[in-house]
Amino acid sequence: MAGSATGPPAHQGIYGISVAAELTGAGIQTLRMYEQRGLLDPQRTSGGTRRYSRQDLARVHRITVLLEEGLNLAGVSQVMDLEDENEQLKQALKEARS
């Protein structure tokens, strides 16, 4: 996936945790908890600093929506896993058709 005129690729980790927290409205500890629960997997610098991508930020927004709809973190995890699997299957089907 290439970058666009508006910035780096969506999967490239560019935001530190404090910026990611500000952009998503989630607290720093919340982002760390999402990572511990396997809901997020930000990139790391060689020194271990978390770097969040635009895709990570979108994922935090999706988690927030699911929590607001009444799911607990276990339910959010299951939904996110199913959505990820569905996206992978769509991509595989698209590649198989081309």
N, C-alpha and C positions, 0 to 999 in steps of 0.2 A: 504494500500500500504506500503510495507516494504522498509527499506533503503537498499542500495546496498553496495558493497565493496568500491564504489567510493564516498560514502557520504550519507547524510540524504535523506529521501524521497523528491521527486520533489515538493511536495506541502508544505513542511515545510519552514516557514519563517526564513531565516538565515542571509540575507544581510541587512545592514542598508541602508538608502536612498542614502548616498554619494557613497557607493560601488555599489549599483544598478545603479546609474546614470553613474558611470565610466564604468561599464560592458556593459551597453546598449548604451552608447553614448548620452543618453537623459539627459537634465539638471534636477536638483533637482526640480525646479519650474514646469517643464514639467511633471514630475512624480506626483507631487501634483495636477496639473491640471487634469491629466488622472484619478486620484482618485476622484476628485470632480465631474468629468463628468460620473463617474460610470464605467469607462473602466478598472480600477484596484481596487483591494480590498486587500491590503497587510494586513498581520496579525499585531497585536499590542502587545507589551509587557504590563505588568501590569502598567507600567509607561506611556504608550501611544506612545512609540517609534515604528515607522513603521519597519516591518521586511518583506523583499521581498523574495519569494521562486524562485526556478529555473523556475517553471511554470509562475510566475509573469514576470520574465525576458523574457521568450519566448513570452509572451503576448505583452510586450513592443516592441519586435522586430517585431511582426505581425502588431501592430499598425503603426510602422514606415514604413513598407512595403506598407500598405494600403494608408498612407498619401503620400508616394512617387509616388504611382500610380494615385494620383489626387483626392482621396476622401477627403472630409472635415471631421471634427470630428463627425458630426451627421451621416454621411455615414459610418464612421468607427464603430460607436456605433451599427448601424443596422447590419452591416456585422458580427461584433463580437457576437452580440446577436444570430443571425442565426447560426453561427458556433458553439456556445455553445449549442444551442438547438439541433442541428444536432448530436453533440457528445453525449448528454444525451439520445437521441432517439436510437443511435447506441448501447449504453451501455445497455439500457432497453431491446432492441431486443436480444442482446447477452445473457443477464441474463434469458430472457424468453425461449430461445432455450436450455439452460442448465438445 
